């Protein structure tokens, strides 16, 4: 059994030094980088930081600027995603927060929130099969890895557009969606490298990294989900970030000057994506009287239903050692998670452990919030929470197809 100290509470400033030191000491052997190189990303974790971000949310110009990459000051992206991904803010809270926005900005922004909900519904339905191509094989370019330009590197830093976005991914742990599409298309459609390997590499750094959204985004870009690959070319860079081309050493010999091939992959027999029930978890609290709340990475906010049910009940969180050792996440992701835990611990007792989750929780009387991810189902079957709380959905799952966003949305409707 591996009990470790509770992380310090975030300071509310850009000083992450205490949490960085905590991660280096207690989780450093599980991080991608050396413990001495662990750093924070561009976001502070925790409910306090999430509440500040929500209070200042302004989506004016979102419809026009949401795809802008550079300059940073003209970006229209809201930067809510790390807080949404870890349950610090529910999709419903953010949906309601933009109710007074202008019609076009509100419509576009809410479409993006619905896309996140669609990703969760799809993942709840197909589970780990989302890690395999859903409907089509990845189109393959007839170029052997050793014959690819730039030494076969799928994200060659000789290209300024790749160098800049890769630096931001590594330093900040966050990218606007347009830049994510560039990187996914360059990795797969341009170079022909395997999409799942690229998805793993991006996932390791993203503070908002979820298998649901990240895998769906890659499958959409590659064309394995839709059959239509997203073509990345110089045109997008000049439109969304004109300075990158002007400063690129390859400006006069751009390797993405023309549109890439748009070949479709062959259809495959993947999971059934037609109309069927989507797992929803309990619709009301199932059980009562638990002694402790089991926190998961899916729901680390103060309003986690199991936490909110009893403000005085202690909580426990387990860093899944075998999983983290396999994933080798960037330390900045661990810093963000530690700050979330430290923020909760400022108001109640939080026990923090590392090891095999089911072993660390064995024999405990637990309350938990159901989560739409395969790992929760697998572990909860072993630890059997005596009190299970419903997940907070934006759109309550119902019988619906999940083969495309449009088909799913038509079936489930729009939140009120």
Buried (B, 14 or more C-beta within 10 A) or exposed (E): EBEBEBBBBBBEEEEBEBBBBBBBEBBBEBBBBEBEEBBBBBBBBBBBBBBEBBEEBEBEBBBEBBBBBBEEEEBBBBBBBBBBBBBBBBBBBBBEBBEEBEEEBBEBBBEBBBBBBBBBBBBBBBBEBBBBBBBBBBBEBEEEEEEBEBEBBBBBEBBBBBBBBBEBBBBBBBBBBBBBBBBBBBBBBBBBBBBBEBBBBBBBBBBBBBBBBBBBBBBBBBBBBBEEBBBBBBEBBBEBBEBBBEEBEBEEEBBBEEEBEEEBBEEEEBBEBEBEEBBBBEEEBBBEEBEBBBBBBBBBBBBBBBBBBEEEBEBBBBBBBEEBEEBEBBBBBBBBBBBBBBBBBBEBEBBBBBBBBBBBBEEBEBBBBBBBBBBBBEBBEEBEBBBBBBBBBBBBBEEBBBBBBEBBBEBBEEBE
